[in-house]
Each structure stands twice: as structure tokens, then as C-alpha cells.
Amino acid sequence: MDSHAHGLWFVVVTIFIALLLSIFPLGPSLAWARPDWLLLILVYWLLALPERVGVIVCWLCGILLDILQGAVLGQNAFAFAVIAYIIQVSYQRLRMFSLRKQAAFVLLLELFHILVNQWAENINGVAHTHWLIFLPALTTGLLWMLVRPLVAWFQRAFTVF
């Protein structure tokens, strides 16, 4: 079996799991703190396999997330494409960051994602104006310190390179 195809299935499975976790129903109080699972997985693969996961893959994942969440079509796609571009331009430097610095960077990327979503929702008149909209940035940044080593372990275990 081709090693490229071998690794591709694992990337697709992790993205699929992230999409499922993104739409998994939570209680009203927990929904405010829902981490951005898809962003976490996409950032991981953008840093780990920049030659396989890029702007187009992130854009397609954003479109899928828009459809699954019933969001304005293109808002997540645009945000993920810009985030992918930012990471692709500087992925070699980002790989050298400590886990904490990467978590802070992921927090900033999630803030950008939230602001793009708010902008798109404001244009359509459905935006939330509560300060809790920024809570996912904190949970996503903190969760990076768990997700990155965990997915890296699975990547080595399944020899995805």
C-alpha cells in the first residue's frame, strides 16, 4: 500500500472526528466554552504535514463546518483559509515554538476566527454581543497543550509522515 495513501486516511479520520465534536450537542452553559476542535486539528496538520494539508483543504473543511453548523456559507471557510495561509508562511518558525507559545498562537488564531464569524453574522444581523463569545479562544488555546502531544503520538503510532 502506498505510504501517502496510508497517511491520508488518518488525516481524514481526525478531521472527521473534529467535525463531529464541533456539532456535538452541549448544554447551554457548556456551549459557550466549546473549543474549536476543527481549528485544533487543522493547525496540527498544517504544522506537521504542510505539503498535504494546505489552504484548499482548510477551505473545504470550513465549507463543511458552515454546512454542518448552518452558518453563513463561507464564513468558516474564509477564516480557515486565512489561518492556513498564515501558518504556511511561518510554519518552520512555529514548529520551533514551545508548546506554551504554540498554545498562545492558537488562542490568537481562534480569536481571529471568532472575529471573522462575528463580522459575517453582523452583516446578516444575527451576531451575539455577549463577552462569552471569546471563551472558546481560551479553551482552544488551553486544549492545544493536550491535543498536540496526543495527535503527535497517534501520528507516530500509525506512521503518518
N, C-alpha and C positions, 0 to 999 in steps of 0.2 A: 504494500500500500504506500502511496506517495506520502512523504512526511509533511508536505504542505497541506494536503487534504486531511491528514491526521490531526494537525493542529487547528485547522479551521473549524472542525466540529466543536471543539472545546470553547473556542471564542464565541461561536453562535449560541451554545448552551448557556454560557454565562450571561450573554446579552438577553436571552430569552428569560432567564431567571430574574434578571434585573427589571425587565419589563413587567413580569408578573408581580414582583414585590412593589413596583410603582403603582399598581392598581389594586393591590390587596386592600380590602376594606379595613379601616381602623375606626376606633371610637372618635367622637368629635374632639375630645381633648388631645388625643394622640395624633390626629390627622395634622395638626399644626406643626408637629415636630418631625413629620415623616422625612427621613433622609432621601436624598436624590440618588437612588440606587443605580439608575442608568448612568448618571454622571460619574459615579464612582467607578463603575466597570469600564466605561469608555475611556476615562482618564488613565486607568491602569493599562489597558491595551494600547492606548496611544503612546504611552511611555515604554511599554515592554516590546511591542511589535509595531513600530511606526511604519514599516513597509507594508503591513497588511491592513491595519486599521487607520483610516485617514478621514479627511473631510467628508467624502461621499458616504462612507459607512455611518459616520456620526449624523449626517443629514438625514439619511434613510431611517436611522433609529429615532431621530427626532420626529419625523413624519409619523412613524408607528406610534410613538408616545402621544402625539397630538390626537391621533385617531382613537387610541385606547382611552384617553382621558376626556375626550370630547372638547379639547381645547381649540383655540383659533388655529386653523390649519397653517402650519409654517412657523409658529412662534418658537416651539422647542427645536424644530429643525434649524432655524436660523441661529439660535443660541448655541446649539451643539456644534454647528459648522464653524462658527467663530471661535469657540473654545478649542476645537480640533486644530484650527489654524494656529492659534496662539501656542498650543503645545507643540505642534510640528515645527514651528520656527525655533523653539527653545528646548526641545526635549532632551538634548545632550546635557545641557546645563541643569535641567530639572531632575534628571536621574541622579545627579551628584548631590542634591539637597538631602539633608537628614529627613527622617520620617516626619518630624515635627514641622519642619519648613515646608515639606510637601503638603502636610495637612493644612497649614495656613494658606498655601496656594490654592488648594482645593476649596477651602472656605471662600476665598475671593472669587474663584470661578463660579461657585454656587450663587454668590451674591449677584454676579453679573447675570446668571441665568434667571434669577428671581426678578431682577430689574427689567430684563427683556420681556419676561412674561407679564409683568405689571404694565409695561408700556403697551403691549399688544392688547391687554384686557382694558386698559384705559381708553384706547381708541374705540373699542367696541362697547364701552360703558358698563363693564361687568367687573371692574377691579375691586379687590379688597383693600381697605385702607387701615387695617389693624397692624400694629407693630409686630405681631406674631408671625407675619408672613416671612420675616427674616430668620426665624428659628431653624428652618431646615438648613441654613448655611452653617450654623453651629453644629448640628447633629451630623451633617455630611462631613464636615471637617474632622470632627472627632472620630467618626466611624472609619475614616481613611486609615487611621493608625491600626485598625483591626483588619480591614478588608485587604489592604495592600499585602501584608505578610501572608494572609490566608490564601488569596488567589495566587500569589507567587509560589506558595507551597504546592498547590494543586497544579500549577503550570509545570513545575519541576517533576511532580509525580506522574503526570501524563506526557511528559517530554514535549511540550508545546514550545517550539522555537522557530 
